[in-house]
């Protein structure tokens, strides 16, 4: 008998309620007698071919689980192959993101404050300690100050969560100016909090893409650099 091999599953996530139709691909799948997600047997299992199985996921607690296929030739495991996420909670999404940033304060370095709003840059520029301020903009809160067209989108099935880091300003357009390389690295460190693993889930949502922009921002009496981290998020339908 040919030993089975697990290759992939699509989609790779669903809610804790189960009931998600999935397709598993691999080799040696003919005659499969068992399919489990986190040790719980799937339903409606159909062996389509030697390389494909369709099924419906069982209910399971939130988290990543192994997928195990059993055939006459043995077993194949997709380690951490499927993600169970809680029912979507858009209202608390920004709060969850902010909590993750706060928890990583030592990784990010010295931070003046992590706000739950988009603060006026003129207020941030008066920061006497010259430390970075991070703003987690609530969903549906509008646009960034300073004329940018970016902002957290309205609550929909797919939406964007915007995080802004304001960094070392120059008072009265005088040296020292902010270190753009350090600024860029700081933004990348923040991004890594949400891109360290695929299919990162928060409150029943999945971050499927992110972008990081460095945007120098200048007014008459100060220079204030900022990075803008945008998380592209989709809810997990249930």
C-alpha positions as CSV (number, residue, x, y, z in Angstrom):
1,X,0.0,0.0,0.0
2,X,1.2,3.5,-0.8
3,X,1.6,5.7,2.3
4,X,-0.6,8.8,2.2
5,X,0.9,12.3,2.0
6,X,-0.9,15.5,3.1
7,X,-0.2,18.5,0.8
8,X,-2.8,21.2,1.6
9,X,-6.3,22.1,2.7
10,X,-8.5,24.9,1.4
11,X,-9.7,27.0,3.0
12,X,-7.2,26.9,5.8
13,X,-9.5,28.4,8.4
14,X,-13.0,28.5,9.7
15,X,-15.0,29.2,12.8
16,X,-15.2,27.2,16.0
17,X,-18.8,26.2,15.1
18,X,-17.4,23.9,12.3
19,X,-19.5,23.3,9.2
20,X,-16.9,24.6,6.8
21,X,-16.6,22.7,3.5
22,X,-12.9,21.9,2.8
23,X,-10.9,20.2,0.1
24,X,-7.8,18.3,1.1
25,X,-5.1,17.5,-1.5
26,X,-2.2,15.1,-1.3
27,X,-1.3,11.7,-2.7
28,X,-2.2,8.1,-1.8
29,X,-5.6,9.1,-0.5
30,X,-7.6,6.3,-2.1
31,X,-9.6,4.2,0.3
32,X,-9.2,6.8,3.2
33,X,-11.0,5.5,6.2
34,X,-10.6,8.5,8.6
35,X,-10.1,12.3,8.6
36,X,-9.8,14.3,11.8
37,X,-9.3,17.9,12.7
38,X,-7.7,18.2,16.1
39,X,-8.6,14.5,16.8
40,X,-12.3,15.2,16.0
41,X,-13.8,13.3,13.0
42,X,-14.9,15.3,10.0
43,X,-18.3,14.7,8.4
44,X,-19.4,14.2,4.8
45,X,-16.1,12.7,3.9
46,X,-15.8,12.0,0.2
47,X,-12.7,10.5,-1.5
48,X,-12.8,12.3,-4.8
49,X,-9.6,10.7,-6.2
50,X,-6.2,9.5,-5.1
51,X,-5.2,13.2,-4.7
52,X,-8.3,14.8,-3.3
53,X,-10.8,14.5,-0.4
54,X,-13.7,16.8,0.4
55,X,-15.2,17.0,3.9
56,X,-17.0,19.3,6.4
57,X,-15.1,20.4,9.5
58,X,-16.3,19.5,13.0
59,X,-16.7,22.0,15.8
60,X,-13.6,22.7,17.8
61,X,-12.1,25.2,20.2
62,X,-10.2,28.2,18.8
63,X,-6.7,27.6,17.7
64,X,-4.6,25.7,15.1
65,X,-5.1,21.9,14.9
66,X,-3.5,19.0,13.1
67,X,-5.3,17.3,10.2
68,X,-4.9,13.6,10.1
69,X,-5.8,11.3,7.2
70,X,-6.0,7.6,7.7
71,X,-5.8,5.2,4.8
72,X,-5.0,1.5,4.4
73,X,-1.4,2.6,3.7
74,X,-1.0,4.5,6.9
75,X,-1.6,8.0,8.2
76,X,-0.6,11.5,7.0
77,X,-0.6,14.6,9.2
78,X,-0.9,18.2,8.3
79,X,0.7,19.8,11.3
80,X,-1.1,22.9,12.4
81,X,-2.8,22.7,9.1
82,X,-6.2,24.3,10.0
83,X,-7.1,27.4,12.0
84,X,-10.3,27.6,14.2
85,X,-11.2,31.1,15.1
86,X,-13.9,32.5,17.3
87,X,-17.0,34.1,15.9
88,X,-16.0,37.5,14.4
89,X,-16.1,40.4,16.8
90,X,-15.4,43.6,14.8
91,X,-16.1,45.9,17.7
92,X,-13.2,44.6,19.8
93,X,-10.8,44.1,17.0
94,X,-8.9,47.4,17.4
95,X,-8.8,46.8,21.2
96,X,-7.2,43.4,20.7
97,X,-4.6,44.8,18.3
98,X,-3.8,47.6,20.8
99,X,-3.4,45.0,23.6
100,X,-0.9,43.0,21.5
101,X,1.2,46.1,20.9
102,X,1.1,47.0,24.6
103,X,2.2,43.4,25.5
104,X,5.2,43.8,23.2
105,X,6.4,47.1,24.6
106,X,9.8,45.6,25.4
107,X,10.2,44.3,21.8
108,X,9.2,47.7,20.4
109,X,11.5,49.6,22.6
110,X,10.7,52.8,24.5
111,X,7.2,54.0,23.8
112,X,5.6,57.1,25.1
113,X,2.0,55.8,24.9
114,X,-0.3,53.5,22.8
115,X,-3.5,55.4,22.1
116,X,-6.9,54.1,21.1
117,X,-7.5,57.0,18.7
118,X,-5.8,59.0,16.0
119,X,-4.2,61.9,18.0
120,X,-3.6,65.3,16.5
121,X,0.1,65.4,15.4
122,X,0.5,68.9,16.9
123,X,-0.2,67.4,20.4
124,X,2.1,64.5,19.9
125,X,4.9,66.9,18.7
126,X,4.9,68.5,22.2
127,X,6.0,65.2,23.7
128,X,8.9,66.4,25.9
129,X,10.5,63.0,26.1
130,X,10.8,62.7,22.4
131,X,9.5,59.1,22.4
132,X,7.3,57.4,19.8
133,X,3.6,57.4,20.1
134,X,1.5,54.6,18.6
135,X,-2.1,55.2,17.6
136,X,-4.5,52.3,16.9
137,X,-7.4,53.8,15.0
138,X,-10.7,52.3,15.8
139,X,-12.6,50.7,12.9
140,X,-14.8,53.3,11.2
141,X,-13.0,56.2,12.9
142,X,-12.3,58.0,9.7
143,X,-9.1,59.3,8.2
144,X,-5.6,60.1,9.4
145,X,-4.9,63.7,10.2
146,X,-2.5,65.6,7.9
147,X,-4.4,65.1,4.7
148,X,-3.8,61.4,4.3
149,X,-6.4,59.4,2.5
150,X,-5.8,56.4,4.7
151,X,-7.9,55.4,7.6
152,X,-9.6,52.5,9.3
153,X,-12.5,51.4,7.1
154,X,-16.1,50.9,8.1
155,X,-17.1,47.6,9.5
156,X,-17.6,45.1,6.7
157,X,-16.8,41.5,5.9
158,X,-13.4,42.7,4.7
159,X,-11.9,45.8,6.3
160,X,-8.6,47.6,7.1
161,X,-7.1,48.3,10.5
162,X,-4.7,51.2,10.6
163,X,-1.9,51.6,13.1
164,X,0.2,54.8,13.1
165,X,3.5,55.3,14.8
166,X,4.7,58.9,15.3
167,X,8.4,59.2,15.9
168,X,11.1,61.6,17.0
169,X,10.1,65.0,15.9
170,X,12.4,68.0,15.3
171,X,11.2,71.1,17.1
172,X,11.3,74.3,15.0
173,X,12.8,72.5,12.0
174,X,16.1,72.2,13.8
175,X,18.5,69.2,14.1
176,X,18.5,66.5,15.3
177,X,16.0,65.1,12.9
178,X,14.6,61.7,13.2
179,X,16.7,58.7,12.0
180,X,14.7,57.4,9.0
181,X,16.5,54.0,9.1
182,X,15.6,53.6,12.8
183,X,12.1,54.7,12.0
184,X,11.7,52.2,9.3
185,X,13.0,49.4,11.5
186,X,10.7,50.3,14.2
187,X,7.7,50.0,11.9
188,X,8.9,46.6,10.6
189,X,9.1,45.5,14.2
190,X,5.5,46.5,14.8
191,X,4.5,44.8,11.6
192,X,6.2,41.6,12.7
193,X,3.7,41.4,15.7
194,X,1.0,40.6,13.1
195,X,2.9,38.8,10.4
196,X,4.9,36.3,12.3
197,X,2.7,33.4,11.3
198,X,0.3,32.8,8.5
199,X,-3.5,33.2,9.1
200,X,-3.0,35.3,12.2
201,X,-6.4,35.4,13.9
202,X,-7.9,38.0,16.2
203,X,-11.5,38.1,17.4
204,X,-12.6,35.7,14.7
205,X,-10.9,37.6,11.9
206,X,-7.8,36.8,9.8
207,X,-5.1,39.2,8.8
208,X,-4.3,38.2,5.2
209,X,-2.0,41.0,4.1
210,X,-0.3,44.1,5.5
211,X,1.5,47.2,4.2
212,X,4.0,49.5,5.8
213,X,4.6,53.1,4.7
214,X,7.0,55.7,6.0
215,X,5.4,59.2,5.8
216,X,7.4,62.3,6.9
217,X,5.0,64.8,8.2
218,X,5.9,68.5,8.5
219,X,4.2,71.6,9.9
220,X,5.4,75.2,10.4
221,X,7.2,74.6,13.7
222,X,8.0,70.9,13.8
223,X,8.9,67.9,11.8
224,X,7.2,64.6,12.7
225,X,7.9,61.3,11.0
226,X,5.4,58.5,11.1
227,X,4.9,55.0,9.8
228,X,1.5,53.7,8.8
229,X,0.9,50.0,9.2
230,X,-2.3,48.8,7.5
231,X,-3.7,45.4,8.3
232,X,-6.0,43.9,5.7
233,X,-8.5,41.8,7.5
234,X,-11.4,39.5,6.6
235,X,-14.0,38.0,8.9
236,X,-14.4,34.3,9.0
237,X,-17.9,33.5,7.7
238,X,-20.1,31.3,9.8
